[in-house]
Amino acid sequence: MGQVYDTQAAKRPVNLTLNGDLVEKARAEGLNLSALAEGAVAAELGRRARARWDAEIAEACAAHDRYLEEYGSASELIRAHLEAEGDAAE
């Protein structure tokens, strides 16, 4: 799936509203809030992209199962053809 965003894109200032105590504690620990926020947003985008991918795969599998239910598999068609040829030769 790869990157869900351009990691080389220019940084932009944004305004966030966070719990004041959380900000104080994070700063006291020397945490980089911008990097943490960017990482959290990137992780969420990745999770959502994966969920969409999983849904697409599930739908493709369901469509394949419906096809097999209606028409059978290629091996079943070949087997039936070979059996029919064998019956015709007798």
Number of C-alpha atoms within 10 A of each C-alpha: 7 5 10 15 10 7 9 6 7 6 7 5 6 6 5 7 6 8 7 9 9 10 14 11 11 13 12 9 9 9 12 10 12 12 10 11 12 11 12 12 12 16 13 13 15 17 13 13 15 14 12 12 13 12 12 12 12 12 12 12 12 12 12 13 14 12 12 13 10 9 11 12 14 10 9 12 12 11 12 12 12 12 12 11 11 10 9 8 7 5
